[in-house]
Amino acid sequence: MSREKLPNRRPNETQEFERDGIRVILTTGYRPDGEVGEIFLNADRSNSMLDVLMSDAAIIASLALQYGVSLRQISHSIKRDKFGIASSPIGAALDRISKPEAL
């Protein structure tokens, strides 16, 4: 399997949301066909451990997307609580972009 590299210039969308009292900035980059090709996450406390972990998780998710793993597969695989709610900021971000009506 090979990686689908994205064009240098591509459509993107940035949104903010709050998760467990932390403001999260989510940027979604799109492939030419309109599908999600990458995500970026940052916490409101720049360079904090949480910010670094969220950023790294977004990079891993982006690479998975570019290697052909679907957004639905990634979102389904993350840890969730007993109500099915994503347990982490990366999970919350994936749910937001995989279910736009939830915005």
Sequence and secondary structure as in RCSB ss.txt:
>XXXX:A:sequence
MSREKLPNRRPNETQEFERDGIRVILTTGYRPDGEVGEIFLNADRSNSMLDVLMSDAAIIASLALQYGVSLRQIS
HSIKRDKFGIASSPIGAALDRISKPEAL
>XXXX:A:secstr
       SS  EEEEEEEETTEEEEEEEEE TTSSEEEEEEEESSTTSHHHHHHHHHHHHHHHHHHTT  HHHHH
HHS B TTS BSSHHHHHHHHHH GGG 
